[in-house]
Amino acid sequence: MDHMIDAGLVSAENERLSADLDRDYANLGEKLARNGVSIDAVTEKVAAYGIAVPSWGVGTGGTRFARFPGPGEPRHIFDKLEDCAVIQQLTRATPSVSLHIPWDKVDDLGELKQRGEALGLGFDAMNSNTFQDQDGQAHSYKYGSLSHTDAATRQQAVDHNIECIEIGKALDSKALTVWIGDGSNFPGQSHFTRQFERYLDAMKTVYAALPDDWRVFTEHKIFEPAFYSTVVQDWGTNYLIAQELGPKAFCLVDLGHHAPNVNIEVIVARLIQFGKLGGFHFNDSKYGDDDLDTGSIDPFRLFLVFNELVEAEGKAGFNPAHMLDQSHNVTDPIESLMRSATEVCRAYAQALLVDRKTLSGFQQDNDAMMASQTLKQAFRSDVEPILAMARRKSGGAIDPIATYRKAGYRQKVADIRPAVSGAGGGIV
Ligand SMILES: [Mn+2]
């Protein structure tokens, strides 16, 4: 396999940190054993956990005001794959990449698949894009895509989604994620019901093109780019879509696509209960959208989401797809994605430590204090030794960001990849 970072450097860095890690791991193991928890069993589960990296995440993001590109920005999907391979090599938590069409379009899909294999990366859900116009396209999405009032524009959006499925088939992807920017900016601009009917009709055509072993994920978003209403605005609408489309349709929950303070873990529980949770876009936010690194603002909420996911582990048909979807404006995207993948693993490990039998007893007895304490006890556990051990055992780095910096990867690619000027705004 092609390693982007010198494997000898990773080993040397790990060697330096190994004695401390062994001690910390033994201490934590002893503490967990007192509560009847096998640390190795938790480590094994964390090591087996994987989250997809979005191809667009390795580029510097932006706001609608500006974008400030960093050095060594990936030029195309092959550069992006190499950056994703760095994240996987050091964290061992991101074995797949989620592509975005047409941004990642290539002439030779066989070459792309091979390159992924050589770098140890698979291809996760395909993401379609009908929220911006592409060069040479016949109809504009300015006033919508799958829900547009004009039939030819809707058909163009349907055709694009079907093209994404075709590309995905060649790459062994098994899912299509559809997020649309459709909505309205003014009260009265759109007829809510007719608009949603047009969307459902269009999505039914896309759904009909799905192979038997594929799933389609629809993603809701409360606002933006439409500022008054969006067609797929909330999880209720999303659930209706999944119900209307059929058994291969599921809801995708992007943590940033809700109003502040919305109880996302309840939404997750509901979708699990009714068999329609398709997956996640993990990120964090303080005010609005999905702009911040996963776990950077509210790690407790991330833990509470994972608490629901661990609760549902083993349930028939429960197989949510996990992906990061966030914008990196002031950090090195590779570092942000490594840290975010680690934060997701941390929430998972903490959720695995919840004493579910005891919690269930407190819930039954209406002991609010002790039920809350049971969750908090798991959340307060410092599981860093578990995460680091899972990485070391899988061949990753004990300290991914320090190892990455020591390898000088960013400078190396900056020497090869030309500097990008970034005066324009635009959320990517
Ligand atoms: Mn998203």
Boltz pocket constraint, residues with backbone or C-beta under 6 A from the ligand:
constraints:
  - pocket:
      binder: B
      contacts: [[A, 219], [A, 254], [A, 281], [A, 290], [A, 325]]
      max_distance: 6.0
